[in-house]
Amino acid sequence: MTTVADSNAVAHLQHAARQAWVGLWHGLMRDAGGVSRLPFDATVVADALAPKYDRVRFPPVPHRGVSEWARQLEGDERISGITLAEVIVGLDDYFRIFRQIRKHHRPAYEYFSRVGVPLCFDNMSVLTRHILPPAAVVDAADLPSYIGVFMTRDREQARAAVMDQRPAFLDFQLYEKRRRNMRVVSPWKWTLYDHAEFALDRDVFTKAERRRFPEAGEWGFHYYIGIDARGVVSALPMQMTSGQTLKSGDVVHHNRFVVPPGLSDMSRKMKDGYVGVDGYVAAQFAAIRAFAASALSGVQLSVRRGDEVARFGIPLAYVRSFFRDREREGSRRRPLLHLVAGYEYERGNRRVAVGEHLRGARRFAWRGHDILITAPGLHHAAPETLTAELLTDEDILPLPRDVVSVSDVAADMRTAIDTSPPVRFRRGEPSRRYRLANMGLSDEALRQAASS
């Protein structure tokens, strides 16, 4: 059924296409030294070419499911704001630039290019209780070896995030579970994660803009976190190199184990008693796990293009609308995966009851991608396993309304970082203090170390 909004959108695109041909004619006449009298409005063409997420926004679909599992599968509030245009832009963004990770972290690239990176869209939401205050991890040993998300952006969003200093997470977030090694100080039997963040080059800046904004290119950083037996997340001292300039001008390099100074710069007083570096890294760890869980909620789509895979979740009710233009298989399209309500039928002299179930094709081709649809609990583990310690029984259904968008989370963390106290100076050089619990040193020991 075609709605009035759909008809208006089609008419708008048809008018823009005619204006594009008129604009071409105007250019030809101008090159020939003439002037065309046909009316032409360049803004109509530009408006049609600009990505507009709201243009393909689908209205909420009434629930057909009866069970709680089916109702959450049909329309999860965390992903109900995702649009088809956002998905198209996000997939193009991911497959165009994610290959850069091979140069910075090849093991992560080899892993995620096989299983797919969870795509984090701007219209996706997470439960606020997943982020602040971070709850203790119930069983860190059950957490996956890799937790990663990719933040999708179009050209305008990527430029604005850098040039306007808009709050945003870096493009690729990775937590890699590590064995004990010589580069980090950690108590015995703690679970260790190496958190790496990468900014990737989207090639949307001129050479002059790159000189002005060095953060527009490829770069990244990492630090270690530890999870103790109680499930509390803490920042860990790691091996770092510092230089000491002698009177002769020579530089002597020293290796020492410290919490990275950048974490002290980004840390701030958190809510509900979480303070400093530990509070910051715990909130970051909780946020990324919440992003991954939301990105994989609903039905999960594994999208393959060539030898790379991406993953994201959408409500089951959106599948038929999102992929209505999929490729045909022969003379007709097979119905895609959908929910079938319970029913009864007669067989012989008895009535047979069939419960609600899923039916339809799970594999199909769409816009040059090979897509596989899977449902949590049937074809893959439910995404709540990532944040199980942050959910309670009443959180499953109906989902609480205390949700927050990804951009709001980034803005909140940016505001907190920017309002942190300024770095104190001593003898013309900046000095930083670290959490004493992490350093294992008393105030007197720290003063003696600073004076020496």
FIKOL-102298 format. One record per residue (C-alpha): residue number from 1; residue in three letters; y, z, x. Coordinates in Angstrom, 1 decimal. Layout:
N
seq; type; c2; c3; c1
NUM; ALA; Y; Z; X
...
//
This chain:
452
seq; type; c2; c3; c1
1; MET; 0.0; 0.0; 0.0
2; THR; 3.3; -1.1; 1.4
3; THR; 6.2; 1.4; 1.0
4; VAL; 9.9; 0.7; 0.7
5; ALA; 10.4; 2.0; 4.3
6; ASP; 7.8; -0.4; 5.6
7; SER; 9.5; -3.4; 3.8
8; ASN; 12.9; -2.4; 5.2
9; ALA; 11.5; -2.2; 8.7
10; VAL; 9.9; -5.6; 8.5
11; ALA; 13.1; -7.1; 7.1
12; HIS; 15.0; -5.5; 10.0
13; LEU; 12.7; -7.0; 12.6
14; GLN; 12.9; -10.5; 10.9
15; HIS; 16.7; -10.4; 10.9
16; ALA; 16.6; -9.3; 14.6
17; ALA; 14.3; -12.2; 15.5
18; ARG; 16.7; -14.7; 13.8
19; GLN; 19.6; -13.2; 15.7
20; ALA; 17.7; -13.5; 18.9
21; TRP; 17.4; -17.3; 18.3
22; VAL; 21.1; -17.5; 17.4
23; GLY; 21.9; -15.7; 20.6
24; LEU; 19.9; -18.2; 22.6
25; TRP; 21.8; -21.0; 20.9
26; HIS; 25.1; -19.4; 21.7
27; GLY; 24.1; -19.3; 25.4
28; LEU; 23.1; -22.9; 25.4
29; MET; 26.4; -24.0; 23.8
30; ARG; 28.4; -21.9; 26.2
31; ASP; 26.6; -23.5; 29.2
32; ALA; 27.4; -26.9; 27.8
33; GLY; 31.1; -26.0; 27.4
34; GLY; 31.0; -25.6; 23.6
35; VAL; 31.3; -22.8; 21.1
36; SER; 28.8; -22.1; 18.4
37; ARG; 30.0; -21.1; 14.9
38; LEU; 26.9; -19.3; 13.9
39; PRO; 27.4; -15.5; 13.4
40; PHE; 25.8; -13.5; 16.1
41; ASP; 25.5; -9.7; 16.5
42; ALA; 23.9; -8.6; 19.9
43; THR; 23.6; -5.0; 18.8
44; VAL; 21.0; -6.0; 16.1
45; VAL; 18.8; -7.5; 18.8
46; ALA; 19.3; -4.5; 21.2
47; ASP; 18.5; -2.1; 18.4
48; ALA; 15.3; -3.8; 17.6
49; LEU; 14.2; -3.8; 21.2
50; ALA; 15.0; -0.1; 21.9
51; PRO; 12.0; 2.2; 21.4
52; LYS; 12.5; 4.4; 18.3
53; TYR; 9.9; 7.0; 17.7
54; ASP; 10.9; 7.6; 14.1
55; ARG; 10.3; 4.0; 13.1
56; VAL; 6.6; 4.4; 12.9
57; ARG; 6.4; 8.0; 11.7
58; PHE; 3.6; 8.4; 9.1
59; PRO; 3.9; 10.8; 6.2
60; PRO; 1.5; 13.8; 6.1
61; VAL; -1.8; 12.9; 4.6
62; PRO; -3.3; 15.2; 2.0
63; HIS; -6.3; 17.1; 3.2
64; ARG; -9.7; 15.8; 2.0
65; GLY; -11.7; 18.3; 3.9
66; VAL; -13.0; 21.6; 2.4
67; SER; -14.2; 23.5; 5.4
68; GLU; -11.7; 25.0; 7.9
69; TRP; -13.0; 22.9; 10.7
70; ALA; -12.5; 19.7; 8.7
71; ARG; -9.0; 20.6; 7.6
72; GLN; -7.9; 21.4; 11.2
73; LEU; -9.5; 18.2; 12.3
74; GLU; -7.5; 16.2; 9.8
75; GLY; -4.0; 17.6; 10.4
76; ASP; -3.5; 20.0; 13.3
77; GLU; 0.1; 21.2; 13.2
78; ARG; 0.3; 21.0; 17.0
79; ILE; 0.0; 17.2; 17.0
80; SER; 1.1; 16.3; 13.5
81; GLY; 4.5; 15.1; 14.9
82; ILE; 3.0; 12.4; 17.2
83; THR; 4.0; 8.8; 16.3
84; LEU; 2.4; 5.5; 17.1
85; ALA; 5.4; 4.3; 19.1
86; GLU; 5.2; 7.4; 21.2
87; VAL; 1.5; 6.8; 21.9
88; ILE; 2.2; 3.1; 22.9
89; VAL; 5.1; 4.1; 25.2
90; GLY; 3.1; 7.0; 26.7
91; LEU; 0.0; 4.9; 27.5
92; ASP; 2.1; 2.2; 29.2
93; ASP; 3.9; 4.9; 31.2
94; TYR; 0.6; 6.5; 32.3
95; PHE; -1.3; 3.4; 33.3
96; ARG; 1.8; 2.0; 35.1
97; ILE; 2.5; 5.0; 37.4
98; PHE; -0.4; 7.4; 37.6
99; ARG; -2.1; 5.5; 40.3
100; GLN; 0.5; 6.9; 42.7
101; ILE; -1.5; 10.2; 42.7
102; ARG; -4.1; 8.5; 45.0
103; LYS; -1.6; 8.9; 47.9
104; HIS; -0.8; 12.6; 47.1
105; HIS; -4.1; 14.0; 45.8
106; ARG; -7.0; 11.6; 46.0
107; PRO; -9.7; 14.1; 44.7
108; ALA; -7.6; 14.8; 41.6
109; TYR; -7.1; 11.0; 41.0
110; GLU; -10.8; 10.3; 41.4
111; TYR; -11.7; 13.0; 38.9
112; PHE; -9.1; 12.3; 36.2
113; SER; -9.4; 8.5; 36.5
114; ARG; -13.0; 9.0; 35.3
115; VAL; -12.6; 11.7; 32.6
116; GLY; -9.0; 10.9; 31.6
117; VAL; -5.8; 12.9; 32.0
118; PRO; -4.6; 14.7; 28.9
119; LEU; -1.3; 13.1; 27.9
120; CYS; 1.4; 15.5; 26.8
121; PHE; 3.8; 13.8; 24.4
122; ASP; 7.3; 15.1; 23.6
123; ASN; 6.6; 15.5; 19.9
124; MET; 3.5; 17.7; 20.6
125; SER; 3.9; 21.4; 20.0
126; VAL; 2.2; 24.5; 21.5
127; LEU; 1.8; 28.0; 20.1
128; THR; 4.5; 30.3; 21.4
129; ARG; 2.0; 33.1; 21.9
130; HIS; 0.2; 30.9; 24.5
131; ILE; 3.3; 31.1; 26.7
132; LEU; 5.2; 34.3; 26.4
133; PRO; 4.1; 36.9; 27.1
134; PRO; 1.0; 35.5; 28.9
135; ALA; -2.1; 37.4; 27.9
136; ALA; -4.7; 38.4; 30.4
137; VAL; -7.4; 35.9; 31.1
138; VAL; -10.7; 37.0; 29.5
139; ASP; -13.1; 35.4; 31.9
140; ALA; -11.6; 33.3; 34.7
141; ALA; -15.0; 32.2; 35.9
142; ASP; -15.4; 30.1; 32.7
143; LEU; -12.2; 28.2; 33.2
144; PRO; -12.6; 24.6; 34.3
145; SER; -12.4; 23.4; 37.9
146; TYR; -9.5; 21.1; 37.0
147; ILE; -6.7; 21.7; 34.5
148; GLY; -4.2; 18.9; 34.4
149; VAL; -1.7; 17.2; 32.1
150; PHE; 0.5; 14.1; 32.4
151; MET; 4.0; 14.2; 30.9
152; THR; 4.8; 10.8; 29.3
153; ARG; 8.3; 9.5; 29.3
154; ASP; 10.0; 6.2; 28.5
155; ARG; 12.6; 4.6; 30.7
156; GLU; 15.6; 6.3; 29.1
157; GLN; 14.0; 9.7; 29.1
158; ALA; 13.0; 9.4; 32.8
159; ARG; 16.6; 8.4; 33.8
160; ALA; 18.2; 11.1; 31.7
161; ALA; 15.9; 13.8; 33.0
162; VAL; 17.2; 13.1; 36.6
163; MET; 20.8; 11.9; 36.1
164; ASP; 21.8; 14.4; 33.4
165; GLN; 19.8; 17.2; 34.9
166; ARG; 17.9; 17.7; 31.7
167; PRO; 15.2; 20.4; 31.7
168; ALA; 11.7; 18.8; 32.1
169; PHE; 8.4; 19.5; 33.6
170; LEU; 7.3; 17.3; 36.6
171; ASP; 5.2; 14.3; 35.7
172; PHE; 1.8; 15.6; 36.7
173; GLN; 0.7; 19.2; 36.6
174; LEU; -2.6; 20.2; 38.2
175; TYR; -4.5; 23.4; 38.6
176; GLU; -7.5; 23.1; 41.0
177; LYS; -10.0; 26.0; 41.3
178; ARG; -10.5; 26.7; 45.0
179; ARG; -13.0; 28.5; 47.1
180; ARG; -11.7; 31.1; 49.5
181; ASN; -10.2; 29.7; 52.6
182; MET; -8.0; 30.6; 55.6
183; ARG; -4.7; 29.4; 54.0
184; VAL; -4.2; 32.1; 51.4
185; VAL; -4.5; 35.9; 51.2
186; SER; -6.5; 37.1; 48.3
187; PRO; -8.6; 40.2; 47.5
188; TRP; -12.3; 39.8; 47.3
189; LYS; -13.8; 38.1; 44.1
190; TRP; -10.5; 37.0; 42.7
191; THR; -10.4; 33.5; 41.1
192; LEU; -8.1; 31.2; 43.0
193; TYR; -6.2; 28.2; 41.7
194; ASP; -4.1; 25.8; 43.7
195; HIS; -1.2; 24.7; 41.5
196; ALA; 0.3; 21.3; 42.4
197; GLU; 3.2; 19.6; 40.7
198; PHE; 4.1; 16.0; 41.3
199; ALA; 7.2; 13.8; 40.5
200; LEU; 6.2; 10.1; 40.3
201; ASP; 8.3; 7.1; 40.8
202; ARG; 8.9; 5.1; 37.6
203; ASP; 11.1; 2.5; 39.3
204; VAL; 14.1; 2.9; 36.9
205; PHE; 16.8; 3.7; 39.5
206; THR; 18.9; 1.6; 41.8
207; LYS; 19.0; 2.1; 45.6
208; ALA; 22.4; 3.8; 45.2
209; GLU; 21.1; 6.1; 42.5
210; ARG; 18.1; 7.0; 44.7
211; ARG; 20.4; 8.1; 47.5
212; ARG; 22.4; 10.3; 45.0
213; PHE; 19.3; 11.7; 43.4
214; PRO; 16.4; 12.1; 45.9
215; GLU; 14.3; 13.7; 43.2
216; ALA; 14.0; 10.3; 41.5
217; GLY; 11.2; 9.3; 43.9
218; GLU; 7.7; 10.6; 44.7
219; TRP; 7.4; 14.1; 45.9
220; GLY; 5.5; 17.3; 45.0
221; PHE; 4.8; 20.9; 46.0
222; HIS; 2.0; 23.4; 45.5
223; TYR; 1.3; 27.2; 45.6
224; TYR; -1.7; 29.5; 45.0
225; ILE; -2.3; 31.9; 42.2
226; GLY; -5.0; 34.5; 41.9
227; ILE; -6.7; 36.0; 38.8
228; ASP; -8.1; 39.5; 39.3
229; ALA; -11.0; 41.1; 37.5
230; ARG; -8.7; 42.3; 34.7
231; GLY; -7.5; 38.7; 34.1
232; VAL; -4.0; 39.3; 35.4
233; VAL; -2.4; 36.3; 37.1
234; SER; -0.4; 36.8; 40.4
235; ALA; 1.2; 34.7; 43.0
236; LEU; -0.5; 34.8; 46.4
237; PRO; 0.9; 34.7; 50.0
238; MET; -0.1; 31.4; 51.6
239; GLN; 0.1; 30.1; 55.2
240; MET; 3.6; 28.7; 55.9
241; THR; 5.4; 27.6; 59.1
242; SER; 8.9; 28.8; 60.0
243; GLY; 11.1; 27.8; 63.0
244; GLN; 12.9; 30.2; 65.3
245; THR; 15.8; 28.7; 67.3
246; LEU; 16.1; 30.2; 70.8
247; LYS; 19.4; 30.5; 72.8
248; SER; 18.3; 27.5; 74.9
249; GLY; 18.1; 25.4; 71.8
250; ASP; 14.3; 25.1; 71.7
251; VAL; 12.5; 25.8; 68.5
252; VAL; 9.4; 28.1; 68.3
253; HIS; 7.2; 27.6; 65.2
254; HIS; 5.6; 30.7; 63.7
255; ASN; 2.7; 30.8; 61.1
256; ARG; 2.8; 33.6; 58.6
257; PHE; 1.4; 34.4; 55.2
258; VAL; 4.2; 34.7; 52.5
259; VAL; 4.7; 33.9; 48.9
260; PRO; 6.6; 30.5; 49.0
261; PRO; 10.4; 31.1; 48.9
262; GLY; 10.8; 28.5; 46.2
263; LEU; 8.9; 30.8; 43.8
264; SER; 11.3; 33.6; 44.4
265; ASP; 14.1; 31.2; 43.6
266; MET; 12.5; 30.1; 40.3
267; SER; 11.3; 33.6; 39.2
268; ARG; 13.2; 35.6; 36.8
269; LYS; 12.9; 38.6; 34.5
270; MET; 10.4; 37.7; 31.8
271; LYS; 10.1; 39.2; 28.3
272; ASP; 7.9; 42.2; 27.5
273; GLY; 7.8; 43.6; 31.0
274; TYR; 6.7; 40.5; 33.0
275; VAL; 9.0; 40.5; 36.0
276; GLY; 9.6; 38.3; 39.0
277; VAL; 7.3; 35.9; 40.7
278; ASP; 4.1; 37.1; 39.0
279; GLY; 5.6; 36.7; 35.6
280; TYR; 6.8; 33.2; 36.4
281; VAL; 3.5; 31.9; 37.7
282; ALA; 1.6; 33.6; 34.8
283; ALA; 3.8; 31.9; 32.2
284; GLN; 3.5; 28.5; 34.0
285; PHE; -0.3; 28.9; 34.0
286; ALA; -0.4; 29.8; 30.3
287; ALA; 2.0; 26.9; 29.4
288; ILE; -0.1; 24.2; 31.2
289; ARG; -3.3; 25.5; 29.6
290; ALA; -1.6; 25.5; 26.2
291; PHE; -0.3; 21.9; 26.8
292; ALA; -3.8; 20.7; 27.6
293; ALA; -5.3; 22.4; 24.6
294; SER; -2.8; 20.9; 22.3
295; ALA; -3.1; 17.4; 23.9
296; LEU; -6.8; 17.5; 23.2
297; SER; -6.7; 18.9; 19.6
298; GLY; -7.6; 17.0; 16.5
299; VAL; -9.9; 14.1; 17.3
300; GLN; -9.9; 13.1; 20.9
301; LEU; -9.2; 9.6; 22.0
302; SER; -10.5; 8.4; 25.4
303; VAL; -8.5; 5.3; 26.3
304; ARG; -9.8; 3.1; 29.1
305; ARG; -7.8; 0.3; 30.8
306; GLY; -9.7; -1.2; 33.7
307; ASP; -11.1; 1.6; 35.9
308; GLU; -8.8; 4.4; 34.6
309; VAL; -8.9; 6.6; 31.5
310; ALA; -6.4; 8.6; 29.5
311; ARG; -7.1; 11.2; 26.8
312; PHE; -5.1; 12.5; 23.9
313; GLY; -5.6; 13.9; 20.5
314; ILE; -4.3; 12.9; 17.1
315; PRO; -5.1; 14.2; 13.6
316; LEU; -8.1; 12.5; 12.1
317; ALA; -6.0; 11.3; 9.1
318; TYR; -3.8; 9.2; 11.5
319; VAL; -6.7; 7.2; 13.0
320; ARG; -6.8; 4.5; 10.4
321; SER; -3.0; 4.0; 10.3
322; PHE; -2.5; 4.1; 14.1
323; PHE; -5.2; 1.5; 14.8
324; ARG; -4.9; -0.8; 11.9
325; ASP; -4.2; -3.8; 14.2
326; ARG; -7.3; -3.3; 16.3
327; GLU; -9.4; -6.3; 17.3
328; ARG; -11.9; -7.7; 14.9
329; GLU; -15.7; -7.6; 15.5
330; GLY; -16.9; -10.8; 14.1
331; SER; -15.4; -11.7; 10.6
332; ARG; -14.4; -8.1; 9.7
333; ARG; -13.3; -4.8; 11.1
334; ARG; -15.7; -1.9; 10.9
335; PRO; -14.3; 1.3; 9.2
336; LEU; -13.1; 3.8; 11.9
337; LEU; -14.3; 7.4; 12.1
338; HIS; -13.2; 9.2; 8.9
339; LEU; -14.1; 12.3; 6.9
340; VAL; -16.4; 11.9; 3.9
341; ALA; -16.3; 14.6; 1.3
342; GLY; -19.5; 16.3; 0.1
343; TYR; -21.4; 14.6; -2.8
344; GLU; -24.7; 14.6; -4.6
345; TYR; -27.1; 11.9; -5.5
346; GLU; -30.5; 11.7; -7.3
347; ARG; -33.7; 10.9; -5.4
348; GLY; -36.7; 10.8; -7.6
349; ASN; -36.6; 13.8; -9.9
350; ARG; -34.3; 15.9; -7.8
351; ARG; -30.7; 16.0; -6.8
352; VAL; -29.8; 15.9; -3.1
353; ALA; -26.5; 17.6; -1.9
354; VAL; -24.8; 16.1; 1.1
355; GLY; -22.1; 18.2; 2.8
356; GLU; -18.9; 16.8; 4.2
357; HIS; -19.4; 14.8; 7.3
358; LEU; -17.9; 12.2; 9.6
359; ARG; -18.7; 8.5; 9.3
360; GLY; -17.4; 5.3; 10.9
361; ALA; -17.1; 3.4; 14.2
362; ARG; -16.2; 5.5; 17.2
363; ARG; -15.8; 2.7; 19.7
364; PHE; -13.3; -0.2; 19.3
365; ALA; -10.8; -2.4; 21.2
366; TRP; -7.1; -2.0; 20.6
367; ARG; -4.1; -3.7; 22.5
368; GLY; -6.2; -4.4; 25.6
369; HIS; -7.7; -0.9; 25.7
370; ASP; -11.3; 0.3; 25.1
371; ILE; -11.1; 3.4; 22.9
372; LEU; -13.7; 6.1; 22.2
373; ILE; -13.2; 8.7; 19.4
374; THR; -14.9; 12.1; 19.7
375; ALA; -14.7; 15.2; 17.5
376; PRO; -14.6; 18.8; 18.8
377; GLY; -17.7; 20.7; 18.3
378; LEU; -19.8; 17.5; 17.8
379; HIS; -19.2; 15.2; 20.8
380; HIS; -17.2; 17.5; 23.1
381; ALA; -16.3; 21.1; 23.5
382; ALA; -13.4; 22.4; 21.4
383; PRO; -10.1; 22.4; 23.4
384; GLU; -9.6; 26.1; 22.5
385; THR; -12.0; 27.0; 25.3
386; LEU; -9.0; 26.5; 27.6
387; THR; -7.0; 29.2; 25.8
388; ALA; -9.7; 31.2; 24.1
389; GLU; -8.2; 34.5; 25.4
390; LEU; -4.9; 33.6; 23.8
391; LEU; -6.3; 33.0; 20.3
392; THR; -7.3; 35.5; 17.6
393; ASP; -9.5; 34.8; 14.6
394; GLU; -6.6; 34.3; 12.2
395; ASP; -5.1; 31.8; 14.6
396; ILE; -7.7; 29.1; 13.9
397; LEU; -6.7; 28.2; 10.3
398; PRO; -4.2; 28.0; 9.0
399; LEU; -2.4; 27.6; 12.3
400; PRO; 0.6; 29.9; 12.6
401; ARG; 4.1; 28.4; 12.3
402; ASP; 5.4; 29.9; 15.5
403; VAL; 5.1; 26.6; 17.4
404; VAL; 7.6; 25.2; 19.9
405; SER; 8.0; 21.7; 21.3
406; VAL; 7.3; 20.8; 25.0
407; SER; 11.0; 20.0; 25.6
408; ASP; 12.0; 23.4; 24.2
409; VAL; 9.6; 25.1; 26.6
410; ALA; 11.1; 23.2; 29.5
411; ALA; 14.6; 24.1; 28.4
412; ASP; 13.7; 27.7; 28.1
413; MET; 12.2; 27.9; 31.6
414; ARG; 15.1; 25.9; 33.1
415; THR; 17.6; 28.3; 31.5
416; ALA; 15.7; 31.3; 32.8
417; ILE; 15.6; 29.8; 36.3
418; ASP; 19.2; 28.8; 36.4
419; THR; 20.3; 32.3; 35.3
420; SER; 18.3; 34.1; 38.1
421; PRO; 20.4; 36.2; 40.4
422; PRO; 22.0; 34.4; 43.4
423; VAL; 20.3; 34.6; 46.8
424; ARG; 21.9; 37.3; 49.0
425; PHE; 23.2; 36.3; 52.4
426; ARG; 23.0; 38.3; 55.6
427; ARG; 24.7; 37.2; 58.8
428; GLY; 25.4; 33.8; 57.4
429; GLU; 21.7; 33.0; 56.6
430; PRO; 20.0; 33.4; 53.2
431; SER; 17.5; 36.2; 52.9
432; ARG; 14.8; 36.5; 50.2
433; ARG; 12.8; 39.4; 48.9
434; TYR; 9.2; 39.0; 47.6
435; ARG; 7.2; 41.1; 45.2
436; LEU; 6.0; 44.1; 47.2
437; ALA; 2.7; 44.2; 45.3
438; ASN; 2.0; 40.7; 46.7
439; MET; 3.2; 41.4; 50.2
440; GLY; 1.4; 44.7; 50.4
441; LEU; 4.3; 46.1; 52.4
442; SER; 6.6; 49.1; 51.7
443; ASP; 10.4; 48.9; 51.7
444; GLU; 10.6; 50.4; 55.2
445; ALA; 8.0; 47.9; 56.5
446; LEU; 10.0; 45.0; 55.0
447; ARG; 13.3; 46.3; 56.6
448; GLN; 11.6; 46.6; 60.0
449; ALA; 10.2; 43.1; 59.7
450; ALA; 13.6; 41.7; 58.7
451; SER; 15.4; 43.5; 61.6
452; SER; 12.8; 42.2; 64.1
//
